[in-house]
Amino acid sequence: IATAKSMVTAIMSIFFKWVIKIMGDEDIEIGSITEAEKELVEEKELAEVLKMFAPGTSLRTALDDLLRARMGALILLENEKTADIIEKSFWINAKFSAQKLVELAKMDGAIVLTNDGKKILYANTLLTPSANIPTKETGTRHKAAERSAREKEAVVVAVSERKNKITLYYKDMKHVMGESSEILRRASETLQVLEKQKDIFNDLISNLNILEINNLVTINDVSAVFQRIEIIKGISDIVKRYLIELGKEGMIVSMRLKELTKNLNKDEETIIMDYFGSDYKRIMDMLDKMSFDFLLETSNISRMLFEELHDRPVSPKGIRILGKTNLLEKYINLLVVNFGTLDKIFSAEKEELYKIIENEELARHLVQELDAIKEKIMLGKKI
């Protein structure tokens, strides 16, 4: 029976190694990883576009003025591909201002701006994208906007006078711009979720500190910390998206977000270095590719990162905890290279440390540093 179990474990270990190898293949999706990567790229592109329309910008001021006036509008930002769908009418060629755009919107047709939105090129323009491009929109203005955006990879904005809303189209993406007060409310609610996740992370990291100095860490303990870090990073990305739409009005939310995510990436990096060493880049890439659904199960993380079916003890090198002391990086590296694991560093005698560092005063100082940080951890204090 024991032999059979060993064979099963060996086979599954090979399987997980194979899974990890093919994760880099773009044609194979595991845990919606490829789809997640695609969505991430699209989100980043859309975020850059939304910066142009953030509250406080001239473009957003113009759009808000149109809403208040209950006026409709179709606005295209020109690029190198849009020339053949623009049937030019009135040549404006004037510096952009919110007032000018509102006045020009009183005419029928689209308004064409430069790609950076700083000049108004045409007004009363007809957009003629291909009618064969599928669209889920029903209104003429919104159909033209979506088709133009998809065909020419352009930024197009449709302002609906009936529904009193602003819709932005870019490539195959569609985004309805909400009012600043509504976006701020959603951002604040998401921030509250983030705060709860950060509290859970703080408890997990405090527990990991105690387990590490007592050499009692298991795969599941490390995976639980990774899980929480990645969830926090995912939620913080949502808040960042809201901040782009809020512009200057999101300053307080931005400050709180920075407080909650401070040192998070550094903690993740040092934990990876503690348990995976030179394999750091591969592990980091794997974590970045994991979808939210995949992250919800801690066992998924342990199997993909550690290539293990069952929980087992693991020992940290000590890079993260030693990094919380006043020791120079070169001495931390010396300790890690010579002792291998954190528990051996903590249990080392002053004479052993002296042989490595070759400085009696520094060795004495090192012992004091190790005793101090160990005491802090055992008392449950933040390090």
KOLTIVO-300403 format. One record per residue (C-alpha): residue number from 1; residue in one letter; x, y, z. Coordinates in Angstrom, 3 decimals, always signed. Layout:
SITE  nr rest        u        v        w
SITE NUM    A        X        Y        Z
...
! end
This chain:
SITE  nr rest        u        v        w
SITE   1    I   +0.000   +0.000   +0.000
SITE   2    A   +2.819   +2.368   +0.935
SITE   3    T   +4.512   +1.656   -2.399
SITE   4    A   +1.274   +2.344   -4.272
SITE   5    K   +0.835   +5.660   -2.459
SITE   6    S   +4.405   +6.648   -3.315
SITE   7    M   +3.784   +5.843   -6.983
SITE   8    V   +0.585   +7.941   -7.051
SITE   9    T   +2.374  +10.852   -5.393
SITE  10    A   +5.252  +10.604   -7.878
SITE  11    I   +2.876  +10.512  -10.853
SITE  12    M   +0.900  +13.531   -9.594
SITE  13    S   +4.146  +15.418   -8.964
SITE  14    I   +5.148  +14.828  -12.595
SITE  15    F   +1.672  +15.960  -13.674
SITE  16    F   +1.924  +19.263  -11.814
SITE  17    K   +5.388  +19.888  -13.234
SITE  18    W   +3.914  +19.337  -16.702
SITE  19    V   +1.028  +21.718  -15.905
SITE  20    I   +3.473  +24.386  -14.804
SITE  21    K   +5.544  +23.912  -17.959
SITE  22    I   +2.595  +24.358  -20.304
SITE  23    M   +1.237  +27.368  -18.411
SITE  24    G   +3.440  +29.483  -20.627
SITE  25    D   +1.706  +28.138  -23.749
SITE  26    E   -0.765  +30.760  -24.969
SITE  27    D   -2.995  +28.150  -26.596
SITE  28    I   -3.691  +26.282  -23.355
SITE  29    E   -5.854  +27.770  -20.618
SITE  30    I   -5.530  +26.627  -17.001
SITE  31    G   -7.798  +28.188  -14.420
SITE  32    S   -8.721  +30.844  -17.038
SITE  33    I   -5.159  +32.129  -16.833
SITE  34    T   -4.893  +33.082  -20.504
SITE  35    E   -8.282  +34.797  -20.345
SITE  36    A   -7.204  +36.665  -17.212
SITE  37    E   -4.067  +37.906  -18.964
SITE  38    K   -6.129  +39.180  -21.881
SITE  39    E   -8.541  +40.966  -19.559
SITE  40    L   -5.622  +42.528  -17.672
SITE  41    V   -4.180  +44.012  -20.870
SITE  42    E   -7.587  +45.370  -21.865
SITE  43    E   -8.127  +46.843  -18.406
SITE  44    K   -4.784  +48.657  -18.574
SITE  45    E   -5.566  +50.065  -22.025
SITE  46    L   -9.018  +51.232  -20.955
SITE  47    A   -7.580  +52.751  -17.777
SITE  48    E   -5.205  +54.895  -19.849
SITE  49    V   -8.097  +56.097  -21.994
SITE  50    L  -10.262  +56.887  -18.954
SITE  51    K   -7.567  +59.222  -17.604
SITE  52    M   -8.476  +61.628  -20.424
SITE  53    F  -12.064  +61.769  -19.143
SITE  54    A  -11.426  +61.898  -15.386
SITE  55    P  -13.268  +64.567  -13.341
SITE  56    G  -11.387  +67.849  -13.498
SITE  57    T  -10.302  +67.417  -17.130
SITE  58    S  -11.699  +69.680  -19.863
SITE  59    L  -13.209  +66.716  -21.703
SITE  60    R  -15.117  +65.516  -18.637
SITE  61    T  -16.321  +69.040  -17.902
SITE  62    A  -17.765  +69.221  -21.421
SITE  63    L  -19.473  +65.831  -21.083
SITE  64    D  -20.983  +66.744  -17.710
SITE  65    D  -22.239  +70.034  -19.201
SITE  66    L  -23.929  +68.073  -21.985
SITE  67    L  -25.665  +65.844  -19.439
SITE  68    R  -26.889  +68.798  -17.424
SITE  69    A  -28.207  +70.440  -20.605
SITE  70    R  -29.935  +67.159  -21.574
SITE  71    M  -28.116  +67.147  -24.903
SITE  72    G  -26.879  +64.191  -26.936
SITE  73    A  -23.493  +63.990  -28.641
SITE  74    L  -21.187  +61.677  -30.589
SITE  75    I  -17.468  +62.383  -30.189
SITE  76    L  -14.648  +60.605  -32.016
SITE  77    L  -10.944  +60.910  -31.212
SITE  78    E   -9.160  +60.685  -34.528
SITE  79    N   -6.336  +58.213  -35.177
SITE  80    E   -4.406  +57.024  -38.239
SITE  81    K   -7.175  +54.535  -39.138
SITE  82    T  -10.281  +56.723  -38.884
SITE  83    A   -9.944  +58.882  -42.026
SITE  84    D  -12.060  +56.649  -44.294
SITE  85    I  -15.101  +56.578  -41.966
SITE  86    I  -15.285  +60.349  -41.482
SITE  87    E  -17.467  +62.263  -43.943
SITE  88    K  -16.215  +65.736  -43.162
SITE  89    S  -18.645  +68.613  -42.838
SITE  90    F  -17.570  +71.744  -40.949
SITE  91    W  -13.814  +72.252  -40.590
SITE  92    I  -13.248  +73.759  -37.141
SITE  93    N   -9.539  +73.261  -36.346
SITE  94    A   -9.763  +75.129  -33.030
SITE  95    K   -8.294  +74.600  -29.592
SITE  96    F  -10.571  +72.466  -27.449
SITE  97    S  -12.728  +73.997  -24.758
SITE  98    A  -15.754  +72.623  -22.955
SITE  99    Q  -17.890  +75.571  -24.042
SITE 100    K  -17.022  +75.116  -27.731
SITE 101    L  -17.855  +71.428  -27.659
SITE 102    V  -21.244  +72.049  -26.015
SITE 103    E  -22.105  +74.671  -28.613
SITE 104    L  -21.053  +72.415  -31.526
SITE 105    A  -23.087  +69.540  -30.083
SITE 106    K  -26.252  +71.530  -30.865
SITE 107    M  -25.720  +70.503  -34.485
SITE 108    D  -26.448  +66.987  -35.726
SITE 109    G  -23.616  +64.556  -36.430
SITE 110    A  -20.378  +63.691  -34.738
SITE 111    I  -17.624  +65.935  -33.424
SITE 112    V  -14.082  +64.857  -34.305
SITE 113    L  -11.196  +65.689  -31.968
SITE 114    T   -7.475  +65.057  -32.248
SITE 115    N   -6.213  +61.874  -30.613
SITE 116    D   -5.079  +63.775  -27.497
SITE 117    G   -8.388  +65.667  -27.273
SITE 118    K   -6.690  +69.072  -27.393
SITE 119    K   -8.187  +70.307  -30.684
SITE 120    I  -11.608  +70.182  -32.330
SITE 121    L  -11.158  +69.209  -35.989
SITE 122    Y  -14.683  +68.754  -37.404
SITE 123    A  -18.321  +69.174  -36.404
SITE 124    N  -21.616  +68.027  -37.932
SITE 125    T  -19.745  +64.974  -39.253
SITE 126    L  -21.181  +61.649  -40.437
SITE 127    L  -19.407  +58.502  -39.270
SITE 128    T  -19.644  +55.592  -41.731
SITE 129    P  -18.265  +52.407  -40.166
SITE 130    S  -19.121  +49.065  -41.774
SITE 131    A  -22.708  +47.980  -41.138
SITE 132    N  -21.459  +44.360  -41.058
SITE 133    I  -19.758  +44.900  -37.697
SITE 134    P  -22.010  +43.352  -35.033
SITE 135    T  -23.369  +45.636  -32.327
SITE 136    K  -25.707  +45.151  -29.387
SITE 137    E  -26.699  +48.817  -29.357
SITE 138    T  -30.103  +49.986  -30.579
SITE 139    G  -29.803  +53.749  -31.016
SITE 140    T  -28.244  +55.174  -34.191
SITE 141    R  -25.689  +57.238  -32.266
SITE 142    H  -24.544  +54.324  -30.105
SITE 143    K  -24.438  +51.905  -33.051
SITE 144    A  -22.148  +54.289  -34.940
SITE 145    A  -20.003  +54.740  -31.828
SITE 146    E  -19.520  +51.017  -31.141
SITE 147    R  -18.881  +50.107  -34.788
SITE 148    S  -16.385  +52.942  -35.243
SITE 149    A  -14.504  +51.954  -32.099
SITE 150    R  -14.347  +48.276  -33.074
SITE 151    E  -13.446  +48.814  -36.725
SITE 152    K  -10.809  +51.525  -36.230
SITE 153    E   -9.664  +50.812  -32.642
SITE 154    A  -10.680  +54.372  -31.859
SITE 155    V  -11.953  +56.148  -28.761
SITE 156    V  -15.583  +57.145  -29.276
SITE 157    V  -17.955  +58.691  -26.736
SITE 158    A  -21.739  +58.700  -27.017
SITE 159    V  -23.804  +60.970  -24.775
SITE 160    S  -27.440  +59.896  -24.528
SITE 161    E  -29.963  +62.686  -24.035
SITE 162    R  -32.776  +60.193  -23.310
SITE 163    K  -30.937  +58.001  -20.788
SITE 164    N  -28.773  +60.900  -19.611
SITE 165    K  -25.566  +58.834  -19.527
SITE 166    I  -22.095  +58.847  -21.049
SITE 167    T  -20.809  +55.704  -22.760
SITE 168    L  -17.200  +55.284  -23.854
SITE 169    Y  -16.220  +52.784  -26.564
SITE 170    Y  -12.658  +51.701  -27.261
SITE 171    K  -11.779  +48.765  -29.517
SITE 172    D  -14.126  +45.977  -28.337
SITE 173    M  -14.604  +47.542  -24.914
SITE 174    K  -17.554  +49.494  -23.603
SITE 175    H  -17.615  +51.537  -20.411
SITE 176    V  -20.453  +53.581  -18.945
SITE 177    M  -19.103  +56.576  -17.055
SITE 178    G  -20.860  +57.053  -13.752
SITE 179    E  -21.331  +60.203  -11.737
SITE 180    S  -18.436  +61.075   -9.442
SITE 181    S  -20.565  +60.650   -6.309
SITE 182    E  -21.602  +57.126   -7.342
SITE 183    I  -18.035  +56.119   -8.258
SITE 184    L  -16.777  +57.507   -4.946
SITE 185    R  -19.383  +55.460   -3.079
SITE 186    R  -18.349  +52.265   -4.885
SITE 187    A  -14.673  +53.032   -4.311
SITE 188    S  -15.291  +53.542   -0.584
SITE 189    E  -17.215  +50.260   -0.331
SITE 190    T  -14.444  +48.391   -2.138
SITE 191    L  -11.901  +50.019   +0.161
SITE 192    Q  -13.800  +48.637   +3.179
SITE 193    V  -13.531  +45.129   +1.705
SITE 194    L   -9.819  +45.738   +1.185
SITE 195    E   -9.399  +46.803   +4.819
SITE 196    K  -10.978  +43.530   +6.021
SITE 197    Q   -8.695  +41.514   +3.746
SITE 198    K   -5.688  +43.430   +5.071
SITE 199    D   -6.710  +42.576   +8.650
SITE 200    I   -6.822  +38.889   +7.689
SITE 201    F   -3.412  +39.227   +6.030
SITE 202    N   -1.932  +40.847   +9.151
SITE 203    D   -3.153  +37.920  +11.261
SITE 204    L   -1.724  +35.421   +8.767
SITE 205    I   +1.656  +37.157   +8.622
SITE 206    S   +1.848  +37.361  +12.439
SITE 207    N   +1.121  +33.644  +12.607
SITE 208    L   +3.747  +32.964   +9.922
SITE 209    N   +6.322  +34.940  +11.933
SITE 210    I   +5.783  +32.725  +14.982
SITE 211    L   +5.809  +29.535  +12.943
SITE 212    E   +9.009  +30.529  +11.124
SITE 213    I  +11.105  +31.230  +14.213
SITE 214    N   +9.894  +27.923  +15.702
SITE 215    N  +10.455  +26.032  +12.426
SITE 216    L   +6.826  +24.846  +12.288
SITE 217    V   +5.795  +26.225   +8.876
SITE 218    T   +3.898  +24.040   +6.415
SITE 219    I   +3.027  +24.472   +2.728
SITE 220    N   -0.547  +25.481   +3.595
SITE 221    D   +0.670  +28.291   +5.889
SITE 222    V   +2.729  +29.840   +3.099
SITE 223    S   +0.000  +29.309   +0.479
SITE 224    A   -2.581  +31.045   +2.696
SITE 225    V   -0.359  +34.160   +2.849
SITE 226    F   +0.153  +34.137   -0.931
SITE 227    Q   -3.593  +33.748   -1.424
SITE 228    R   -4.382  +36.780   +0.707
SITE 229    I   -1.684  +38.940   -0.923
SITE 230    E   -2.987  +38.192   -4.423
SITE 231    I   -6.587  +38.858   -3.377
SITE 232    I   -5.541  +42.203   -1.871
SITE 233    K   -3.665  +43.076   -5.066
SITE 234    G   -6.745  +42.221   -7.136
SITE 235    I   -9.050  +44.368   -4.992
SITE 236    S   -6.550  +47.247   -5.003
SITE 237    D   -6.553  +47.136   -8.824
SITE 238    I  -10.327  +47.681   -8.748
SITE 239    V   -9.887  +50.686   -6.446
SITE 240    K   -7.180  +52.060   -8.769
SITE 241    R   -9.646  +51.822  -11.654
SITE 242    Y  -12.145  +53.899   -9.665
SITE 243    L   -9.401  +56.402   -8.856
SITE 244    I   -8.733  +56.929  -12.561
SITE 245    E  -12.397  +57.820  -13.071
SITE 246    L  -12.447  +60.012   -9.959
SITE 247    G   -9.405  +62.090  -10.889
SITE 248    K   -8.651  +64.735   -8.249
SITE 249    E  -11.797  +63.824   -6.313
SITE 250    G  -10.268  +60.503   -5.296
SITE 251    M   -7.343  +61.922   -3.313
SITE 252    I   -8.472  +60.619   +0.104
SITE 253    V   -9.240  +57.153   -1.287
SITE 254    S   -5.818  +57.140   -2.951
SITE 255    M   -4.066  +57.974   +0.327
SITE 256    R   -5.877  +55.185   +2.170
SITE 257    L   -5.099  +52.701   -0.611
SITE 258    K   -1.395  +53.489   -0.347
SITE 259    E   -1.499  +52.911   +3.416
SITE 260    L   -3.207  +49.531   +3.030
SITE 261    T   -0.892  +48.229   +0.316
SITE 262    K   +2.370  +49.630   +1.674
SITE 263    N   +5.200  +47.047   +1.619
SITE 264    L   +2.814  +44.364   +0.309
SITE 265    N   +4.851  +43.642   -2.820
SITE 266    K   +8.085  +43.600   -0.831
SITE 267    D   +6.613  +41.082   +1.638
SITE 268    E   +5.527  +38.846   -1.219
SITE 269    E   +8.948  +39.059   -2.892
SITE 270    T  +10.842  +38.153   +0.283
SITE 271    I   +8.476  +35.250   +1.079
SITE 272    I   +9.064  +33.873   -2.425
SITE 273    M  +12.827  +34.234   -1.949
SITE 274    D  +12.555  +32.485   +1.445
SITE 275    Y  +10.845  +29.396   +0.078
SITE 276    F  +11.833  +29.263   -3.605
SITE 277    G  +15.178  +31.075   -3.837
SITE 278    S  +16.488  +31.266   -7.395
SITE 279    D  +13.094  +30.139   -8.747
SITE 280    Y  +11.723  +33.559   -7.793
SITE 281    K  +10.778  +34.790  -11.285
SITE 282    R   +8.860  +31.651  -12.257
SITE 283    I   +6.863  +31.683   -9.025
SITE 284    M   +6.091  +35.385   -9.392
SITE 285    D   +4.863  +34.836  -12.963
SITE 286    M   +2.659  +31.961  -11.831
SITE 287    L   +1.059  +34.036   -9.083
SITE 288    D   +0.425  +36.902  -11.499
SITE 289    K   -1.325  +34.548  -13.932
SITE 290    M   -3.684  +32.981  -11.390
SITE 291    S   -7.293  +34.040  -11.873
SITE 292    F   -9.434  +35.157   -8.937
SITE 293    D  -11.512  +31.951   -9.002
SITE 294    F   -8.323  +29.877   -8.991
SITE 295    L   -7.019  +31.784   -5.964
SITE 296    L  -10.089  +31.040   -3.866
SITE 297    E   -8.826  +27.521   -3.156
SITE 298    T   -5.601  +27.453   -1.135
SITE 299    S   -4.970  +23.907   -2.345
SITE 300    N   -4.704  +25.214   -5.931
SITE 301    I   -1.850  +27.490   -4.887
SITE 302    S   +0.029  +24.820   -2.938
SITE 303    R   -0.250  +22.324   -5.781
SITE 304    M   +0.896  +24.749   -8.461
SITE 305    L   +3.736  +26.365   -6.497
SITE 306    F   +5.032  +23.505   -4.385
SITE 307    E   +4.016  +20.661   -6.735
SITE 308    E   +2.595  +18.792   -3.756
SITE 309    L   -0.700  +17.017   -3.150
SITE 310    H   -0.417  +17.023   +0.633
SITE 311    D   +0.652  +19.479   +3.299
SITE 312    R   +4.235  +19.095   +4.542
SITE 313    P   +6.757  +21.103   +6.609
SITE 314    V   +8.917  +23.709   +4.861
SITE 315    S  +11.708  +25.885   +6.236
SITE 316    P  +12.336  +29.545   +5.297
SITE 317    K  +15.791  +30.881   +4.528
SITE 318    G  +15.099  +33.860   +6.779
SITE 319    I  +15.419  +36.682   +4.217
SITE 320    R  +12.078  +38.303   +5.129
SITE 321    I  +12.446  +38.312   +8.932
SITE 322    L  +16.146  +39.235   +8.877
SITE 323    G  +15.219  +42.082   +6.551
SITE 324    K  +13.152  +43.567   +9.379
SITE 325    T  +16.303  +44.025  +11.485
SITE 326    N  +18.971  +46.729  +11.211
SITE 327    L  +21.425  +44.303   +9.598
SITE 328    L  +23.022  +45.230   +6.301
SITE 329    E  +21.972  +43.156   +3.295
SITE 330    K  +25.464  +41.700   +2.832
SITE 331    Y  +25.407  +40.221   +6.366
SITE 332    I  +21.904  +38.839   +5.844
SITE 333    N  +23.128  +37.112   +2.670
SITE 334    L  +26.145  +35.722   +4.541
SITE 335    L  +23.925  +34.228   +7.241
SITE 336    V  +21.491  +32.714   +4.730
SITE 337    V  +24.277  +31.185   +2.617
SITE 338    N  +26.108  +29.691   +5.615
SITE 339    F  +23.198  +28.464   +7.750
SITE 340    G  +20.558  +27.748   +5.088
SITE 341    T  +17.446  +28.166   +7.241
SITE 342    L  +16.088  +30.702   +9.714
SITE 343    D  +15.874  +28.317  +12.675
SITE 344    K  +19.584  +27.492  +12.357
SITE 345    I  +20.421  +31.204  +12.314
SITE 346    F  +18.407  +31.794  +15.502
SITE 347    S  +19.968  +28.824  +17.267
SITE 348    A  +23.547  +29.738  +16.264
SITE 349    E  +26.053  +30.576  +18.998
SITE 350    K  +27.969  +33.841  +19.019
SITE 351    E  +31.183  +31.962  +18.172
SITE 352    E  +29.593  +30.512  +15.032
SITE 353    L  +28.409  +33.945  +13.950
SITE 354    Y  +31.887  +35.366  +14.587
SITE 355    K  +33.458  +32.788  +12.248
SITE 356    I  +31.179  +33.955   +9.448
SITE 357    I  +31.185  +37.708  +10.038
SITE 358    E  +34.766  +37.921  +11.366
SITE 359    N  +33.912  +40.814  +13.639
SITE 360    E  +33.300  +40.193  +17.352
SITE 361    E  +31.495  +43.467  +17.985
SITE 362    L  +29.233  +42.903  +14.993
SITE 363    A  +28.552  +39.309  +16.061
SITE 364    R  +27.465  +40.548  +19.513
SITE 365    H  +25.234  +43.159  +17.876
SITE 366    L  +23.731  +40.465  +15.626
SITE 367    V  +22.821  +38.282  +18.621
SITE 368    Q  +21.075  +41.279  +20.208
SITE 369    E  +19.162  +41.985  +16.987
SITE 370    L  +18.009  +38.367  +16.712
SITE 371    D  +16.917  +38.265  +20.363
SITE 372    A  +15.026  +41.543  +19.993
SITE 373    I  +13.102  +40.512  +16.875
SITE 374    K  +12.312  +37.085  +18.334
SITE 375    E  +10.894  +38.729  +21.462
SITE 376    K   +8.748  +41.063  +19.335
SITE 377    I   +7.370  +38.157  +17.319
SITE 378    M   +6.547  +36.060  +20.386
SITE 379    L   +4.721  +39.040  +21.921
SITE 380    G   +2.682  +39.391  +18.730
SITE 381    K   +4.092  +42.802  +17.886
SITE 382    K   +4.390  +44.063  +14.328
SITE 383    I   +7.889  +43.784  +12.839
! end
